[in-house]
């Protein structure tokens, strides 16, 4: 996940990651937040999520990226649209890396 964060940060302008260790801490914090806070937010926003056919989940992911940027020092996000683009690119890069390094 840290490698996916570094790749996504390289691809998306407006994202700053200070080092590999920052990306590693970012991956851990983002994972913890995705396990604890994200399911609650998805349940609370379920009606909006149904109306938008699941696209509101991207907004939730962007808000969580902005939250993590306030927690982790050395990780900077320029704005909401940058966080939205970063979360989309991070999902795609993570998916591709999982396909490449998948063990059977």
C-alpha positions as CSV (number, residue, x, y, z in Angstrom):
1,X,0.0,0.0,0.0
2,X,2.9,2.4,0.7
3,X,4.2,1.8,-2.8
4,X,0.8,2.5,-4.2
5,X,0.6,5.7,-2.2
6,X,4.0,6.8,-3.6
7,X,3.0,6.0,-7.2
8,X,-0.4,7.8,-6.8
9,X,1.3,10.8,-5.2
10,X,3.7,11.0,-8.1
11,X,0.8,10.8,-10.6
12,X,-1.5,13.3,-9.0
13,X,-0.3,17.0,-8.8
14,X,-1.0,18.7,-5.5
15,X,-0.1,15.7,-3.3
16,X,3.1,15.7,-1.2
17,X,4.6,12.7,0.5
18,X,7.8,13.5,2.3
19,X,9.4,10.0,2.3
20,X,8.8,6.3,2.1
21,X,8.4,6.2,5.9
22,X,5.7,8.8,5.6
23,X,3.9,6.7,3.0
24,X,4.2,3.7,5.3
25,X,2.7,5.6,8.2
26,X,0.0,7.0,5.9
27,X,-0.9,3.5,4.7
28,X,-1.3,2.3,8.3
29,X,-3.3,5.3,9.4
30,X,-5.5,5.2,6.3
31,X,-6.0,1.5,6.9
32,X,-7.1,2.0,10.5
33,X,-9.5,4.8,9.5
34,X,-10.9,2.7,6.6
35,X,-11.6,-0.1,9.1
36,X,-13.1,2.1,11.8
37,X,-14.7,5.3,10.5
38,X,-15.5,4.5,6.8
39,X,-18.1,1.8,7.5
40,X,-20.0,4.1,9.8
41,X,-19.9,6.9,7.2
42,X,-21.1,4.6,4.5
43,X,-24.1,3.5,6.7
44,X,-24.9,7.1,7.7
45,X,-24.8,8.3,4.0
46,X,-26.6,5.2,2.6
47,X,-29.6,7.1,1.2
48,X,-27.4,9.6,-0.6
49,X,-25.2,6.7,-1.8
50,X,-28.2,4.9,-3.2
51,X,-29.4,8.0,-5.0
52,X,-26.0,8.5,-6.6
53,X,-25.6,4.8,-7.4
54,X,-22.6,4.5,-5.2
55,X,-20.7,7.5,-6.5
56,X,-20.9,9.3,-3.1
57,X,-18.4,6.7,-1.8
58,X,-15.7,8.6,-3.8
59,X,-16.6,11.7,-1.7
60,X,-16.3,9.7,1.5
61,X,-12.9,8.5,0.4
62,X,-11.8,12.0,-0.5
63,X,-12.9,13.3,2.9
64,X,-11.0,10.5,4.6
65,X,-7.9,11.4,2.7
66,X,-8.3,15.0,3.8
67,X,-8.7,13.7,7.4
68,X,-5.5,11.6,7.1
69,X,-3.6,14.6,5.7
70,X,-4.3,16.5,8.9
71,X,-3.1,13.6,11.1
72,X,0.1,12.5,9.2
73,X,2.9,15.0,9.1
74,X,4.7,15.0,5.8
75,X,1.6,14.3,3.8
76,X,0.0,17.3,2.1
77,X,-3.2,17.6,0.0
78,X,-4.0,20.9,-1.8
79,X,-7.8,20.6,-1.8
80,X,-10.9,18.5,-2.0
81,X,-10.6,17.8,-5.8
82,X,-7.0,16.8,-5.4
83,X,-8.0,14.4,-2.6
84,X,-10.8,13.0,-4.8
85,X,-8.4,12.4,-7.7
86,X,-5.8,10.9,-5.3
87,X,-8.3,8.5,-3.9
88,X,-9.4,7.3,-7.3
89,X,-5.8,7.0,-8.6
90,X,-4.8,5.2,-5.4
91,X,-7.6,2.7,-5.8
92,X,-6.6,2.0,-9.4
93,X,-2.9,1.7,-8.6
94,X,-3.6,-0.5,-5.6
95,X,-5.8,-2.8,-7.8
96,X,-3.1,-3.1,-10.5
97,X,-0.4,-3.8,-7.9
98,X,-2.6,-6.5,-6.3
99,X,-3.0,-8.2,-9.7
100,X,0.7,-8.1,-10.4
101,X,1.8,-9.4,-7.0
102,X,-1.0,-11.7,-6.3
103,X,0.0,-15.1,-4.9
104,X,-2.1,-18.1,-5.8
